[in-house]
Structures are given as structure tokens and as C-alpha cells.
Amino acid sequence: MKKKSFVGIIPARYASTRFPAKPLARLGGLTVIERVYRQVEGQMDDAIVATDDVRIYDTVVAFGGKAIMTGTHHKSGTDRVREAYEKCDGEFDVIVNIQGDEPFIQPEQLQAIKACFDAPETQIATLVKPFTPADSLAALQNPNSPKVVVDDQMRALYFSRSVIPYLRGVEPENWLSQHTFYKHIGLYAYLPEVLKQITSLPQSPLEKAESLEQLRWLQAGYRIQVGISNIETIGIDTPEDLQRAEEFLKTTNYANK
């Protein structure tokens, strides 16, 4: 069987509401976007930053990375990834969408999502991390941490900001010891033709209800294959997150430290 080719595309915009210029913030001596890029480039056949700002573009080119300028009109990173792929040189079997604020994305996670495409029927893939009994009930109930339920073939059945499934007859404080819940990790991969199709879909009622883009794809009938990661990533949404990431970096041995 022919080995599949993978391109990692990292959407990065300048005008974040909670943290403007986030990709250019410095973390352990490097910009956040460079840290993400360095984690990705060795795991893919190619790596590209998709940005709407020339300052980010110039920064990526300056450290030797690849970047593509995209429009400012995109409503999601998925849309930006599609434009970047259509502008990039070459064709790939699979497109991997890595968020530009995940400087600690790990090779094992990227390999796990790539492995989802060993099955020829995979259209879209994403990752989950199992909650453990050591996690708090507050972490499980956090609406900013979407949960996922899967079928026997590890395909997503539903994503929700609520706790799913609801364990009837079990006290909430015992939920984590009675069932394995899955936390969604916002890493996606798609076949190119599927990416084109899903970015042409209108918003769906389920997506609007939960404010989760992937529900649009499920509601339209697309299958999302799920890989498992036991690694907890640290995304950077605010300046406070950046400070926590600095402290984390001091105690962790990463390849790009």
C-alpha cells in the first residue's frame, strides 16, 4: 500500500481578542509560532503557517519556515487551512490542522492522528485524551473542555460541552471512577476533498447550539475517526496562559527548548 503524504498547516492570526499578537509572543526565547512549527516540521512531509498578517509571515520566513498569506475574512482556522492548502506547492494525501497556540504539541500526538488514516475509509480524524479518576469533577464539567463519545470503531458519535454520557443513578462525584470519559483535543486532519466539502457547508443547528464546528460535519454525515493521546497539552489563549507555559517549559524537556 502506498505510503500517505501529510502536510501540517498551522493557522495563525494576529488579531486575537483575548491575546493580540499571540503568535509573536516569546516563550523561552522563541516566538510561540516558531515553537509550534518546530514541533510539527519533523513529523510531516511539509509544514506551513497560514496567516493573515505580514508580521507573522515575515517572522516565519526569518526563522526558515514556510508561510502562506491568507485572507482576513475567514471565520475559522479550518477555512484558513483550506485556502493555504489551495495555494501551497504540491499535493498531499492528508492535511493536518495544528492550532498556532499549541507550542507543546508532541510527536506522539501527531503520529496518533496520522495513524487514523491507516484505515482507508477515514475522512476526518481528531484526538481525545481520557479523563482519569485523578481528574476533578470540575475539570470534567468545564464547558470550555468539550467531551466526546465514540462507537466501537473509535468514530465520534457526538461532541458536547456538557458531560456525556450522563451516568444515571451514579452520584456525579463518582462519575470518573465509574466510566472513561474523553476530552477532545483540538487537532484535526482531513482528506483534501473532504476539507473542501466541509468548508462549503452552512452552519448547522447542532453547531450553533454548542458552538462546536465539528458538529456541522457530523450532522452532515461525515465520519470522524478518533485517536487517543495520554498527553495533556497546554494551549495559550491569554497572557496568563503564556506565563504558565513559561513555568511549564522550565520543568519539561522539549526538543525545541
Accessible surface in RSA format (square Angstrom, percent):
REM  Atomic radii and reference values for relative SASA: ProtOr
REM  Chains: A
REM  Algorithm: Lee & Richards
REM  Probe-radius: 1.40
REM  Slices: 20
REM RES _ NUM      All-atoms   Total-Side   Main-Chain    Non-polar    All polar
REM                ABS   REL    ABS   REL    ABS   REL    ABS   REL    ABS   REL
RES MET A   1   194.48 100.7 106.51  70.5  87.97 209.5  98.53  83.8  95.96 127.1
RES LYS A   2   152.63  74.5 130.14  79.8  22.49  53.5 126.38 113.8  26.24  28.0
RES LYS A   3   171.99  83.9 150.67  92.4  21.31  50.7 120.40 108.4  51.59  55.0
RES LYS A   4    51.55  25.1  45.11  27.7   6.44  15.3  33.55  30.2  18.00  19.2
RES SER A   5    29.81  25.2  28.52  38.1   1.29   3.0  25.32  53.9   4.49   6.3
RES PHE A   6    14.25   7.1  14.25   8.8   0.00   0.0  14.25   8.6   0.00   0.0
RES VAL A   7     0.00   0.0   0.00   0.0   0.00   0.0   0.00   0.0   0.00   0.0
RES GLY A   8     0.00   0.0   0.00   N/A   0.00   0.0   0.00   0.0   0.00   0.0
RES ILE A   9     0.00   0.0   0.00   0.0   0.00   0.0   0.00   0.0   0.00   0.0
RES ILE A  10     0.00   0.0   0.00   0.0   0.00   0.0   0.00   0.0   0.00   0.0
RES PRO A  11    18.32  13.4  11.43  10.4   6.90  25.1  11.91   9.8   6.41  39.9
RES ALA A  12     4.92   4.5   0.09   0.1   4.83  11.0   4.61   6.5   0.31   0.8
RES ARG A  13   115.74  48.6 108.55  55.3   7.18  17.1  29.64  40.5  86.10  52.2
RES TYR A  14    52.81  24.7  52.74  30.0   0.07   0.2  26.18  19.7  26.63  32.8
RES ALA A  15    69.25  63.7  58.17  89.8  11.07  25.2  62.13  87.5   7.12  18.9
RES SER A  16    15.82  13.4  13.93  18.6   1.89   4.3   5.07  10.8  10.75  15.1
RES THR A  17   127.81  90.9  98.77 100.1  29.04  69.2  78.00 104.8  49.81  75.3
RES ARG A  18   157.82  66.3 136.75  69.7  21.07  50.2  56.01  76.5 101.81  61.7
RES PHE A  19    22.46  11.2  22.37  13.9   0.09   0.2  22.46  13.6   0.00   0.0
RES PRO A  20    84.00  61.2  76.12  69.4   7.88  28.6  76.12  62.8   7.88  48.9
RES ALA A  21    26.06  24.0  24.74  38.2   1.32   3.0  24.74  34.8   1.32   3.5
RES LYS A  22    25.38  12.4  25.38  15.6   0.00   0.0  11.20  10.1  14.18  15.1
RES PRO A  23     4.59   3.3   4.50   4.1   0.09   0.3   4.59   3.8   0.00   0.0
RES LEU A  24    42.33  23.6  30.57  21.9  11.76  29.6  31.13  21.9  11.20  30.1
RES ALA A  25    17.85  16.4   6.44   9.9  11.40  25.9  17.61  24.8   0.23   0.6
RES ARG A  26   143.50  60.3 131.81  67.2  11.69  27.8  65.55  89.6  77.95  47.2
RES LEU A  27     0.00   0.0   0.00   0.0   0.00   0.0   0.00   0.0   0.00   0.0
RES GLY A  28    38.48  47.5   0.00   N/A  38.48  47.5  20.09  55.1  18.40  41.2
RES GLY A  29    49.27  60.8   0.00   N/A  49.27  60.8  33.27  91.3  16.00  35.8
RES LEU A  30    50.51  28.1  50.13  35.9   0.38   1.0  50.51  35.5   0.00   0.0
RES THR A  31    11.61   8.3  11.24  11.4   0.38   0.9  11.14  15.0   0.47   0.7
RES VAL A  32     0.00   0.0   0.00   0.0   0.00   0.0   0.00   0.0   0.00   0.0
RES ILE A  33     0.00   0.0   0.00   0.0   0.00   0.0   0.00   0.0   0.00   0.0
RES GLU A  34    24.34  14.0  24.34  18.4   0.00   0.0   0.00   0.0  24.34  19.9
RES ARG A  35     2.01   0.8   2.01   1.0   0.00   0.0   0.46   0.6   1.55   0.9
RES VAL A  36     0.00   0.0   0.00   0.0   0.00   0.0   0.00   0.0   0.00   0.0
RES TYR A  37     9.98   4.7   9.98   5.7   0.00   0.0   0.66   0.5   9.32  11.5
RES ARG A  38    74.76  31.4  58.75  29.9  16.01  38.1  20.60  28.2  54.16  32.8
RES GLN A  39    10.71   6.0   4.94   3.6   5.78  13.8   2.99   6.4   7.72   5.9
RES VAL A  40     0.00   0.0   0.00   0.0   0.00   0.0   0.00   0.0   0.00   0.0
RES GLU A  41    70.34  40.4  58.04  43.9  12.30  29.3  19.08  36.9  51.26  41.9
RES GLY A  42    66.75  82.3   0.00   N/A  66.75  82.3  36.44 100.0  30.31  67.9
RES GLN A  43    42.15  23.6  37.23  27.2   4.92  11.7   3.94   8.4  38.22  29.0
RES MET A  44    17.10   8.9   0.00   0.0  17.10  40.7   3.27   2.8  13.83  18.3
RES ASP A  45    82.98  58.1  45.07  44.9  37.91  89.6  16.83  39.6  66.15  66.0
RES ASP A  46    26.03  18.2  20.89  20.8   5.14  12.2   8.62  20.3  17.40  17.4
RES ALA A  47     3.15   2.9   0.69   1.1   2.46   5.6   0.69   1.0   2.46   6.5
RES ILE A  48     6.08   3.5   6.08   4.5   0.00   0.0   6.08   4.4   0.00   0.0
RES VAL A  49     0.00   0.0   0.00   0.0   0.00   0.0   0.00   0.0   0.00   0.0
RES ALA A  50     0.00   0.0   0.00   0.0   0.00   0.0   0.00   0.0   0.00   0.0
RES THR A  51     0.00   0.0   0.00   0.0   0.00   0.0   0.00   0.0   0.00   0.0
RES ASP A  52    29.91  20.9  16.56  16.5  13.35  31.6   1.36   3.2  28.54  28.5
RES ASP A  53    19.39  13.6  17.23  17.2   2.16   5.1   2.98   7.0  16.41  16.4
RES VAL A  54    87.37  57.5  84.56  76.6   2.81   6.8  84.56  73.5   2.81   7.6
RES ARG A  55   120.88  50.8 116.14  59.2   4.74  11.3  56.34  77.0  64.54  39.1
RES ILE A  56     0.00   0.0   0.00   0.0   0.00   0.0   0.00   0.0   0.00   0.0
RES TYR A  57    69.82  32.6  69.82  39.7   0.00   0.0  28.73  21.6  41.09  50.7
RES ASP A  58    78.29  54.8  73.22  72.9   5.07  12.0  28.47  67.0  49.81  49.7
RES THR A  59    36.47  25.9  30.57  31.0   5.90  14.1  18.27  24.5  18.20  27.5
RES VAL A  60     0.00   0.0   0.00   0.0   0.00   0.0   0.00   0.0   0.00   0.0
RES VAL A  61    75.77  49.9  65.80  59.6   9.97  24.0  65.83  57.2   9.94  27.0
RES ALA A  62    90.26  83.0  48.02  74.1  42.24  96.1  59.10  83.2  31.16  82.6
RES PHE A  63    34.50  17.3  14.43   8.9  20.07  52.2  25.02  15.2   9.48  27.1
RES GLY A  64    63.77  78.6   0.00   N/A  63.77  78.6  32.71  89.8  31.06  69.6
RES GLY A  65     9.24  11.4   0.00   N/A   9.24  11.4   0.00   0.0   9.24  20.7
RES LYS A  66   112.58  54.9 108.53  66.6   4.06   9.7  76.82  69.1  35.77  38.1
RES ALA A  67    15.90  14.6   0.00   0.0  15.90  36.2   0.00   0.0  15.90  42.1
RES ILE A  68    27.64  15.7  24.97  18.6   2.68   6.5  27.64  19.9   0.00   0.0
RES MET A  69    74.37  38.5  69.25  45.8   5.12  12.2  69.51  59.1   4.86   6.4
RES THR A  70     8.96   6.4   0.00   0.0   8.96  21.3   2.42   3.2   6.54   9.9
RES GLY A  71    21.47  26.5   0.00   N/A  21.47  26.5  20.71  56.8   0.76   1.7
RES THR A  72   110.58  78.7  84.20  85.4  26.38  62.9  51.96  69.8  58.62  88.6
RES HIS A  73   135.71  74.2 110.29  76.7  25.42  65.0  93.44  96.3  42.27  49.2
RES HIS A  74    33.55  18.3  13.00   9.0  20.56  52.6  11.87  12.2  21.69  25.2
RES LYS A  75   201.13  98.1 161.64  99.2  39.50  94.0 112.80 101.5  88.33  94.1
RES SER A  76    30.18  25.5  18.27  24.4  11.91  27.4  29.15  62.1   1.03   1.4
RES GLY A  77    31.16  38.4   0.00   N/A  31.16  38.4  16.46  45.2  14.69  32.9
RES THR A  78     5.14   3.7   3.64   3.7   1.50   3.6   0.43   0.6   4.71   7.1
RES ASP A  79    34.86  24.4  32.19  32.0   2.66   6.3  10.08  23.7  24.77  24.7
RES ARG A  80     9.31   3.9   9.31   4.7   0.00   0.0   0.00   0.0   9.31   5.6
RES VAL A  81     0.00   0.0   0.00   0.0   0.00   0.0   0.00   0.0   0.00   0.0
RES ARG A  82    56.95  23.9  56.86  29.0   0.08   0.2  14.15  19.3  42.80  25.9
RES GLU A  83    31.36  18.0  29.84  22.6   1.52   3.6  20.87  40.4  10.50   8.6
RES ALA A  84     0.00   0.0   0.00   0.0   0.00   0.0   0.00   0.0   0.00   0.0
RES TYR A  85    32.38  15.1  28.56  16.3   3.82   9.9  25.09  18.9   7.30   9.0
RES GLU A  86   103.58  59.5  67.30  50.9  36.28  86.4  40.48  78.3  63.10  51.5
RES LYS A  87   113.95  55.6  84.97  52.1  28.98  69.0  64.97  58.5  48.98  52.2
RES CYS A  88    16.85  12.7   0.97   1.1  15.88  37.3   3.02   7.6  13.83  14.9
RES ASP A  89   133.80  93.7 117.85 117.3  15.95  37.7  40.64  95.6  93.16  92.9
RES GLY A  90    51.52  63.5   0.00   N/A  51.52  63.5  33.10  90.8  18.42  41.3
RES GLU A  91   161.19  92.5 134.94 102.1  26.25  62.5  48.51  93.8 112.68  92.0
RES PHE A  92    30.88  15.4  21.04  13.0   9.84  25.6  24.37  14.8   6.51  18.6
RES ASP A  93    46.34  32.5  39.11  38.9   7.23  17.1  11.53  27.1  34.81  34.7
RES VAL A  94     0.00   0.0   0.00   0.0   0.00   0.0   0.00   0.0   0.00   0.0
RES ILE A  95     0.08   0.0   0.08   0.1   0.00   0.0   0.08   0.1   0.00   0.0
RES VAL A  96     0.01   0.0   0.01   0.0   0.00   0.0   0.01   0.0   0.00   0.0
RES ASN A  97     9.34   6.4   8.97   8.7   0.36   0.9   1.23   3.0   8.11   7.8
RES ILE A  98     0.55   0.3   0.55   0.4   0.00   0.0   0.55   0.4   0.00   0.0
RES GLN A  99    69.48  38.9  67.44  49.3   2.04   4.9  22.11  47.1  47.37  35.9
RES GLY A 100     9.28  11.4   0.00   N/A   9.28  11.4   4.58  12.6   4.70  10.5
RES ASP A 101    18.83  13.2  17.95  17.9   0.88   2.1   4.52  10.6  14.32  14.3
RES GLU A 102    27.46  15.8  27.46  20.8   0.00   0.0   7.30  14.1  20.16  16.5
RES PRO A 103     1.00   0.7   0.00   0.0   1.00   3.6   0.00   0.0   1.00   6.2
RES PHE A 104     2.75   1.4   2.48   1.5   0.27   0.7   2.48   1.5   0.27   0.8
RES ILE A 105     3.24   1.8   3.24   2.4   0.00   0.0   3.24   2.3   0.00   0.0
RES GLN A 106    27.68  15.5  27.68  20.2   0.00   0.0   3.01   6.4  24.67  18.7
RES PRO A 107    47.19  34.4  47.18  43.0   0.00   0.0  47.19  39.0   0.00   0.0
RES GLU A 108   109.76  63.0 100.23  75.8   9.54  22.7  57.91 112.0  51.86  42.3
RES GLN A 109     0.60   0.3   0.18   0.1   0.42   1.0   0.60   1.3   0.00   0.0
RES LEU A 110     0.00   0.0   0.00   0.0   0.00   0.0   0.00   0.0   0.00   0.0
RES GLN A 111    79.17  44.3  75.52  55.2   3.65   8.7  39.83  84.8  39.34  29.8
RES ALA A 112    25.81  23.7  14.89  23.0  10.91  24.8  22.89  32.2   2.92   7.7
RES ILE A 113     0.00   0.0   0.00   0.0   0.00   0.0   0.00   0.0   0.00   0.0
RES LYS A 114    38.21  18.6  35.95  22.1   2.26   5.4  14.28  12.9  23.94  25.5
RES ALA A 115    52.74  48.5  40.67  62.8  12.07  27.5  45.20  63.7   7.54  20.0
RES CYS A 116    13.49  10.2   4.76   5.3   8.73  20.5   7.65  19.4   5.84   6.3
RES PHE A 117     2.38   1.2   1.51   0.9   0.87   2.3   2.03   1.2   0.34   1.0
RES ASP A 118    98.69  69.1  87.53  87.1  11.16  26.4  29.91  70.4  68.77  68.6
RES ALA A 119    33.94  31.2  26.92  41.5   7.02  16.0  31.77  44.7   2.17   5.7
RES PRO A 120   111.49  81.3  84.74  77.2  26.75  97.2  87.02  71.8  24.47 152.1
RES GLU A 121    90.25  51.8  76.59  57.9  13.66  32.5  45.99  89.0  44.25  36.1
RES THR A 122     6.33   4.5   0.13   0.1   6.20  14.8   4.65   6.2   1.67   2.5
RES GLN A 123    41.42  23.2  41.13  30.1   0.29   0.7   6.47  13.8  34.95  26.5
RES ILE A 124     0.00   0.0   0.00   0.0   0.00   0.0   0.00   0.0   0.00   0.0
RES ALA A 125     0.00   0.0   0.00   0.0   0.00   0.0   0.00   0.0   0.00   0.0
RES THR A 126     0.00   0.0   0.00   0.0   0.00   0.0   0.00   0.0   0.00   0.0
RES LEU A 127     0.00   0.0   0.00   0.0   0.00   0.0   0.00   0.0   0.00   0.0
RES VAL A 128     0.00   0.0   0.00   0.0   0.00   0.0   0.00   0.0   0.00   0.0
RES LYS A 129    26.64  13.0  26.55  16.3   0.09   0.2   7.86   7.1  18.78  20.0
RES PRO A 130    22.85  16.7  21.70  19.8   1.15   4.2  21.70  17.9   1.15   7.1
RES PHE A 131    17.44   8.7   7.97   4.9   9.48  24.7   9.31   5.6   8.14  23.3
RES THR A 132    57.01  40.6  56.23  57.0   0.79   1.9  51.09  68.6   5.92   9.0
RES PRO A 133   100.14  73.0  77.98  71.1  22.17  80.6  78.61  64.9  21.53 133.8
RES ALA A 134   101.28  93.1  58.75  90.7  42.52  96.7  70.55  99.4  30.73  81.4
RES ASP A 135    47.60  33.3  36.69  36.5  10.91  25.8   5.48  12.9  42.13  42.0
RES SER A 136    62.33  52.7  50.19  67.0  12.14  28.0  48.39 103.0  13.94  19.5
RES LEU A 137    52.55  29.3  45.86  32.8   6.69  16.8  45.86  32.2   6.69  18.0
RES ALA A 138    73.48  67.6  60.96  94.1  12.52  28.5  66.12  93.1   7.36  19.5
RES ALA A 139    40.61  37.3  30.92  47.7   9.69  22.0  38.66  54.4   1.96   5.2
RES LEU A 140     0.00   0.0   0.00   0.0   0.00   0.0   0.00   0.0   0.00   0.0
RES GLN A 141    82.95  46.4  69.86  51.1  13.10  31.2  20.00  42.6  62.95  47.7
RES ASN A 142    57.90  39.9  53.17  51.4   4.73  11.4  11.62  28.0  46.28  44.7
RES PRO A 143    75.90  55.3  75.84  69.1   0.06   0.2  75.84  62.6   0.06   0.4
RES ASN A 144   123.21  85.0  99.43  96.1  23.78  57.3  23.31  56.1  99.91  96.6
RES SER A 145    13.40  11.3  10.81  14.4   2.59   6.0  12.75  27.2   0.65   0.9
RES PRO A 146    19.67  14.3  19.67  17.9   0.00   0.0  19.67  16.2   0.00   0.0
RES LYS A 147     0.00   0.0   0.00   0.0   0.00   0.0   0.00   0.0   0.00   0.0
RES VAL A 148     1.51   1.0   0.00   0.0   1.51   3.6   0.00   0.0   1.51   4.1
RES VAL A 149    34.51  22.7  32.67  29.6   1.83   4.4  34.51  30.0   0.00   0.0
RES VAL A 150    31.84  21.0  11.43  10.3  20.41  49.2  11.43   9.9  20.41  55.4
RES ASP A 151    35.41  24.8  25.59  25.5   9.82  23.2  21.98  51.7  13.43  13.4
RES ASP A 152   142.46  99.8 106.37 105.9  36.10  85.4  29.23  68.8 113.24 112.9
RES GLN A 153   103.85  58.1  91.13  66.6  12.72  30.3  44.69  95.1  59.16  44.9
RES MET A 154    48.51  25.1  48.51  32.1   0.00   0.0  34.91  29.7  13.60  18.0
RES ARG A 155    66.40  27.9  66.40  33.8   0.00   0.0   7.24   9.9  59.16  35.9
RES ALA A 156     8.72   8.0   0.00   0.0   8.72  19.8   0.00   0.0   8.72  23.1
RES LEU A 157   108.07  60.2  86.03  61.5  22.04  55.4  88.44  62.1  19.63  52.8
RES TYR A 158    59.03  27.6  59.03  33.6   0.00   0.0  50.18  37.7   8.85  10.9
RES PHE A 159     0.00   0.0   0.00   0.0   0.00   0.0   0.00   0.0   0.00   0.0
RES SER A 160     3.67   3.1   3.67   4.9   0.00   0.0   0.29   0.6   3.38   4.7
RES ARG A 161    70.27  29.5  67.49  34.4   2.78   6.6  31.70  43.3  38.57  23.4
RES SER A 162    72.31  61.1  63.20  84.3   9.11  21.0  32.85  70.0  39.46  55.3
RES VAL A 163    22.27  14.7  11.25  10.2  11.02  26.6  11.25   9.8  11.02  29.9
RES ILE A 164    32.45  18.5  32.06  23.9   0.39   0.9  32.06  23.1   0.39   1.1
RES PRO A 165    46.97  34.2  42.07  38.3   4.91  17.8  46.97  38.8   0.00   0.0
RES TYR A 166   158.02  73.8 136.13  77.5  21.89  57.0  90.68  68.1  67.34  83.0
RES LEU A 167    26.27  14.6  23.19  16.6   3.07   7.7  25.98  18.2   0.28   0.8
RES ARG A 168   219.62  92.2 196.19 100.0  23.44  55.8  66.78  91.3 152.84  92.6
RES GLY A 169    84.41 104.1   0.00   N/A  84.41 104.1  42.99 118.0  41.42  92.8
RES VAL A 170    47.39  31.2  35.61  32.2  11.78  28.4  39.79  34.6   7.60  20.6
RES GLU A 171   105.68  60.7 102.27  77.4   3.41   8.1  33.37  64.5  72.31  59.0
RES PRO A 172    48.37  35.2  47.27  43.1   1.09   4.0  47.27  39.0   1.09   6.8
RES GLU A 173   123.08  70.7  94.58  71.6  28.50  67.9  48.80  94.4  74.28  60.6
RES ASN A 174    66.78  46.1  66.05  63.8   0.73   1.7   5.43  13.1  61.35  59.3
RES TRP A 175    12.72   5.1  12.72   6.2   0.00   0.0  12.72   6.8   0.00   0.0
RES LEU A 176    19.68  11.0  12.79   9.1   6.89  17.3  12.79   9.0   6.89  18.5
RES SER A 177    73.68  62.3  42.29  56.4  31.39  72.3  37.91  80.7  35.77  50.1
RES GLN A 178   116.81  65.3  83.49  61.0  33.32  79.3  12.81  27.3 104.00  78.9
RES HIS A 179    71.87  39.3  58.63  40.8  13.25  33.9  43.58  44.9  28.29  32.9
RES THR A 180    71.76  51.0  62.08  62.9   9.68  23.1  27.26  36.6  44.50  67.3
RES PHE A 181     1.98   1.0   0.00   0.0   1.98   5.2   1.66   1.0   0.32   0.9
RES TYR A 182    39.20  18.3  39.05  22.2   0.15   0.4  13.28  10.0  25.91  31.9
RES LYS A 183    52.03  25.4  52.03  31.9   0.00   0.0  23.54  21.2  28.49  30.3
RES HIS A 184    16.40   9.0   7.21   5.0   9.19  23.5   1.21   1.2  15.19  17.7
RES ILE A 185    15.15   8.6  11.78   8.8   3.37   8.1  15.15  10.9   0.00   0.0
RES GLY A 186    24.51  30.2   0.00   N/A  24.51  30.2  10.41  28.6  14.10  31.6
RES LEU A 187     3.15   1.8   3.14   2.2   0.01   0.0   3.15   2.2   0.00   0.0
RES TYR A 188    24.49  11.4  24.49  13.9   0.00   0.0  17.43  13.1   7.07   8.7
RES ALA A 189     0.00   0.0   0.00   0.0   0.00   0.0   0.00   0.0   0.00   0.0
RES TYR A 190     0.00   0.0   0.00   0.0   0.00   0.0   0.00   0.0   0.00   0.0
RES LEU A 191    35.14  19.6  35.14  25.1   0.00   0.0  35.14  24.7   0.00   0.0
RES PRO A 192    30.89  22.5  24.48  22.3   6.41  23.3  24.88  20.5   6.02  37.4
RES GLU A 193    97.81  56.2  90.92  68.8   6.89  16.4  51.93 100.4  45.88  37.5
RES VAL A 194     6.55   4.3   6.55   5.9   0.00   0.0   6.55   5.7   0.00   0.0
RES LEU A 195     0.39   0.2   0.39   0.3   0.00   0.0   0.39   0.3   0.00   0.0
RES LYS A 196   117.55  57.3 117.16  71.9   0.39   0.9  59.56  53.6  57.99  61.8
RES GLN A 197    83.59  46.7  76.37  55.8   7.22  17.2  33.85  72.1  49.73  37.7
RES ILE A 198     0.61   0.3   0.08   0.1   0.53   1.3   0.08   0.1   0.53   1.4
RES THR A 199    23.28  16.6   2.45   2.5  20.83  49.6   3.13   4.2  20.15  30.5
RES SER A 200    78.72  66.5  44.25  59.1  34.47  79.4  39.48  84.1  39.24  55.0
RES LEU A 201    46.68  26.0  38.60  27.6   8.08  20.3  39.05  27.4   7.62  20.5
RES PRO A 202   108.22  78.9  93.67  85.4  14.55  52.9 105.33  87.0   2.90  18.0
RES GLN A 203   101.74  56.9  82.33  60.2  19.41  46.2  19.70  41.9  82.03  62.2
RES SER A 204    11.59   9.8   9.09  12.1   2.51   5.8  11.59  24.7   0.00   0.0
RES PRO A 205    96.13  70.1  87.17  79.5   8.95  32.5  91.88  75.9   4.25  26.4
RES LEU A 206    66.51  37.0  66.36  47.5   0.15   0.4  66.51  46.7   0.00   0.0
RES GLU A 207     9.29   5.3   9.06   6.9   0.23   0.6   2.11   4.1   7.18   5.9
RES LYS A 208   136.17  66.4 109.05  66.9  27.12  64.6  59.50  53.6  76.67  81.7
RES ALA A 209    84.88  78.0  40.37  62.3  44.51 101.3  52.79  74.3  32.09  85.0
RES GLU A 210    29.71  17.1  24.76  18.7   4.95  11.8  13.60  26.3  16.11  13.2
RES SER A 211    80.60  68.1  65.31  87.2  15.29  35.2  34.41  73.3  46.19  64.7
RES LEU A 212    11.61   6.5  10.12   7.2   1.49   3.8  11.61   8.2   0.00   0.0
RES GLU A 213    39.57  22.7  33.55  25.4   6.02  14.3  17.70  34.2  21.87  17.9
RES GLN A 214     6.06   3.4   6.06   4.4   0.00   0.0   0.00   0.0   6.06   4.6
RES LEU A 215     0.09   0.0   0.09   0.1   0.00   0.0   0.09   0.1   0.00   0.0
RES ARG A 216    30.93  13.0  30.16  15.4   0.77   1.8   1.78   2.4  29.14  17.7
RES TRP A 217     1.07   0.4   1.07   0.5   0.00   0.0   0.14   0.1   0.93   1.5
RES LEU A 218    32.92  18.3  18.58  13.3  14.33  36.0  18.72  13.1  14.20  38.2
RES GLN A 219    83.78  46.8  51.59  37.7  32.18  76.6  28.62  60.9  55.15  41.8
RES ALA A 220    53.74  49.4  13.51  20.8  40.23  91.5  26.18  36.9  27.56  73.0
RES GLY A 221    58.26  71.8   0.00   N/A  58.26  71.8  34.59  94.9  23.67  53.0
RES TYR A 222    36.38  17.0  31.48  17.9   4.90  12.7  16.70  12.6  19.67  24.3
RES ARG A 223   101.26  42.5  98.13  50.0   3.13   7.5  40.66  55.6  60.60  36.7
RES ILE A 224     0.14   0.1   0.00   0.0   0.14   0.3   0.00   0.0   0.14   0.4
RES GLN A 225    31.82  17.8  30.73  22.5   1.09   2.6   4.51   9.6  27.31  20.7
RES VAL A 226     5.87   3.9   0.00   0.0   5.87  14.2   0.00   0.0   5.87  15.9
RES GLY A 227    10.13  12.5   0.00   N/A  10.13  12.5  10.13  27.8   0.00   0.0
RES ILE A 228    77.10  43.9  55.03  41.0  22.08  53.2  55.03  39.6  22.08  59.9
RES SER A 229     8.10   6.8   2.14   2.9   5.95  13.7   7.37  15.7   0.73   1.0
RES ASN A 230   119.62  82.5  95.48  92.3  24.13  58.1  30.93  74.4  88.69  85.7
RES ILE A 231    50.33  28.6  46.87  34.9   3.45   8.3  50.23  36.2   0.09   0.3
RES GLU A 232    86.15  49.5  72.78  55.1  13.37  31.8  50.07  96.8  36.08  29.5
RES THR A 233    22.86  16.3  10.81  11.0  12.05  28.7   0.61   0.8  22.25  33.6
RES ILE A 234    44.21  25.2  41.12  30.6   3.09   7.5  44.20  31.8   0.01   0.0
RES GLY A 235    27.14  33.5   0.00   N/A  27.14  33.5  10.86  29.8  16.28  36.5
RES ILE A 236     0.00   0.0   0.00   0.0   0.00   0.0   0.00   0.0   0.00   0.0
RES ASP A 237    52.74  36.9  51.79  51.6   0.94   2.2   2.38   5.6  50.36  50.2
RES THR A 238    28.90  20.6  28.90  29.3   0.00   0.0  26.20  35.2   2.71   4.1
RES PRO A 239    67.95  49.5  61.47  56.0   6.48  23.5  62.03  51.2   5.92  36.8
RES GLU A 240   106.39  61.1 102.29  77.4   4.10   9.8  54.29 105.0  52.10  42.5
RES ASP A 241    20.90  14.6  20.56  20.5   0.34   0.8   1.97   4.6  18.93  18.9
RES LEU A 242    29.04  16.2  29.04  20.8   0.00   0.0  29.04  20.4   0.00   0.0
RES GLN A 243   103.33  57.8 101.77  74.4   1.56   3.7  47.18 100.4  56.15  42.6
RES ARG A 244   141.25  59.3 135.93  69.3   5.32  12.7  67.71  92.5  73.54  44.6
RES ALA A 245     0.00   0.0   0.00   0.0   0.00   0.0   0.00   0.0   0.00   0.0
RES GLU A 246    42.62  24.5  42.59  32.2   0.03   0.1  15.30  29.6  27.32  22.3
RES GLU A 247    87.05  50.0  84.47  63.9   2.58   6.1  43.25  83.6  43.80  35.8
RES PHE A 248    62.28  31.2  56.68  35.1   5.60  14.6  61.72  37.4   0.56   1.6
RES LEU A 249     6.43   3.6   6.43   4.6   0.00   0.0   6.43   4.5   0.00   0.0
RES LYS A 250   134.63  65.7 109.92  67.4  24.71  58.8  72.07  64.9  62.57  66.6
RES THR A 251   117.09  83.3  78.32  79.4  38.77  92.4  76.34 102.5  40.74  61.6
RES THR A 252    35.04  24.9  29.75  30.2   5.29  12.6  29.72  39.9   5.32   8.0
RES ASN A 253   145.27 100.2 115.51 111.6  29.76  71.7  35.67  85.8 109.60 105.9
RES TYR A 254    21.11   9.9  14.67   8.3   6.45  16.8   7.49   5.6  13.63  16.8
RES ALA A 255   108.58  99.8  59.72  92.2  48.86 111.1  73.33 103.3  35.25  93.4
RES ASN A 256    20.24  14.0   8.39   8.1  11.85  28.5  15.82  38.1   4.42   4.3
RES LYS A 257   121.84  59.4  69.99  42.9  51.85 123.4  64.51  58.1  57.32  61.1
END  Absolute sums over single chains surface
CHAIN  1 A    12322.0       9695.4       2626.6       6649.1       5672.8
END  Absolute sums over all chains
TOTAL         12322.0       9695.4       2626.6       6649.1       5672.8
